[in-house]
Amino acid sequence: MDNKILIIEDEDSIRGFLKINYKKHNFIVIEAATGEEGIAKARIENPEIVLLDIMLPGIDGFQVCEILRKEFSHMGIIMLTAKGQDIDKIKGLENGADDYVLKPFNTMELILRTNSLLRRLGQKDSGERNDTIDSEVFQLDYYSQRVYKHGREILLTPKEFLLLKLFLQNQNKAFTRDELLDKVWGYDFAGDTKIVDVNIRRLRSKIEDKNSQTMYIETVWGTGYRWRKEN
């Protein structure tokens, strides 16, 4: 089955070029030239992936990302950002983006990243088995991509979900940032490891107990992160 991607990009030449290449790789392509148009089409078409430029007329890509993430928790969002704009990358990730790609980009790399994200969202493997993880506090259902803490659902982005799944399956194991990039993002990541730190920070804000000194996700100084094994 073809996968559906929404390209939100105001430059006609870039949008047209992406459309041609994604269609060659069996994607159904929906286009939007503004943030407002992109949000409207996302609500109608419900694409698996959104390719989102930051610099848009009207509301910018950050605002679009924030709105889409609130409405579509399991939608994959890849942001396009100008080379060297680190603050843009971090802000996009904080708003719920799963990945970012620097302009000018290599089209084949972009498509590979899209396919990697799709696989991890479970869209390509219709035979994915129902995999439920139960701990003392959390219940994670991989088939429905739902997470519960003490029976109450927590809304996570796809990358946050995969990080939590990895930690729960490997409690007490210390992961380096490079290991987390490889296991969660699933490719030879061309950017820096800030993407891991931002996603960990977001995940912590959603799952940690407020006003508690005990943390589920511990920082391992000089290494990375580990999940504190639940008693």
Secondary structure, 3 states (H helix, E strand, C coil): CCEEEEEECCCHHHHHHHHHHHHHCCEEEEEECCHHHHHHHHHHHCCCEEEEECCCCCCCHHHHHHHHHHHCCCCEEEEEEECCCHHHHHHHHHCCCCEEEEECCCHHHHHHHHHHHHHHHCCCCCCCCCCEEECCCEEEECCCCEEEECCEEECCCHHHHHHHHHHHHCCCCEEEHHHHHHHHHCCCCCCCCHHHHHHHHHHHHHHCCCCCCCCCEEEECCCEEEECCCC
